[in-house]
Amino acid sequence: MPQYSSTQPTTHPVNTSFKGSADVHTNNLIGLSIISFPIVLLLGIITYKKYRTAVFRRQVATLEKIWLMNVQNNTYRQD
């Protein structure tokens, strides 16, 4: 099969500056999302762990106060 090709210039100018600009903005947005998602996820995990630690310490303090209470007088022991 013979292959025919033409090297004539096109008569319609193609303006790709708008398309390229949109691609750059899309690529920047995707890049920012890729970088920021793990950072936000890591900060969320760290914040949740600190919150759970604070709740646990508060529960321990409450249980220690209950343990030190004198049941008959409903007061704290003064050892």
C-alpha positions as CSV (number, residue, x, y, z in Angstrom):
1,M,0.0,0.0,0.0
2,P,1.4,3.4,-0.9
3,Q,1.4,6.0,1.8
4,Y,0.7,9.6,0.8
5,S,1.6,12.5,3.0
6,S,1.4,16.2,2.5
7,T,3.6,19.0,3.9
8,Q,1.3,21.9,3.1
9,P,0.8,24.5,5.9
10,T,-2.7,24.7,7.3
11,T,-4.7,27.8,6.6
12,H,-6.5,27.9,10.0
13,P,-4.3,29.3,12.8
14,V,-4.7,27.3,16.0
15,N,-4.7,29.2,19.2
16,T,-3.5,26.9,21.9
17,S,-2.6,29.5,24.5
18,F,-6.0,29.2,26.2
19,K,-5.9,25.4,26.3
20,G,-2.4,25.4,27.6
21,S,-3.3,27.9,30.3
22,A,-6.2,25.8,31.5
23,D,-4.0,22.7,31.5
24,V,-1.4,24.5,33.7
25,H,-4.1,25.6,36.1
26,T,-5.5,22.0,36.2
27,N,-2.1,20.5,36.8
28,N,-1.3,23.0,39.6
29,L,-4.6,22.2,41.3
30,I,-4.0,18.4,41.0
31,G,-0.4,18.9,42.3
32,L,-1.7,20.9,45.2
33,S,-4.3,18.3,46.0
34,I,-1.7,15.5,45.9
35,I,0.6,17.4,48.3
36,S,-2.1,18.7,50.7
37,F,-4.1,15.6,51.1
38,P,-1.5,13.6,53.0
39,I,-0.6,16.6,55.1
40,V,-4.2,17.2,56.1
41,L,-4.6,13.5,56.8
42,L,-1.5,13.4,59.0
43,L,-2.6,16.5,61.0
44,G,-6.0,14.9,61.5
45,I,-4.5,11.7,62.8
46,I,-2.2,13.6,65.2
47,T,-5.0,15.8,66.4
48,Y,-7.3,12.8,67.0
49,K,-4.6,10.9,69.0
50,K,-4.0,14.0,71.2
51,Y,-7.7,14.3,71.8
52,R,-8.0,10.6,72.8
53,T,-5.0,10.9,75.1
54,A,-6.6,13.9,76.8
55,V,-9.9,12.0,77.2
56,F,-8.1,9.0,78.6
57,R,-6.2,11.1,81.1
58,R,-9.4,12.8,82.2
59,Q,-11.1,9.4,82.7
60,V,-8.1,8.1,84.7
61,A,-8.2,11.2,87.0
62,T,-11.9,10.8,87.6
63,L,-11.5,7.1,88.4
64,E,-8.6,7.9,90.8
65,K,-10.8,10.4,92.6
66,I,-13.6,7.9,92.9
67,W,-11.1,5.3,94.2
68,L,-9.9,7.7,96.9
69,M,-13.4,8.5,98.1
70,N,-14.5,7.2,101.4
71,V,-17.8,5.5,100.7
72,Q,-19.3,6.1,104.2
73,N,-18.6,9.8,104.5
74,N,-18.6,10.5,100.8
75,T,-15.4,12.5,101.2
76,Y,-11.8,12.2,100.0
77,R,-9.2,10.4,102.0
78,Q,-6.4,12.6,103.3
79,D,-3.5,10.1,103.4
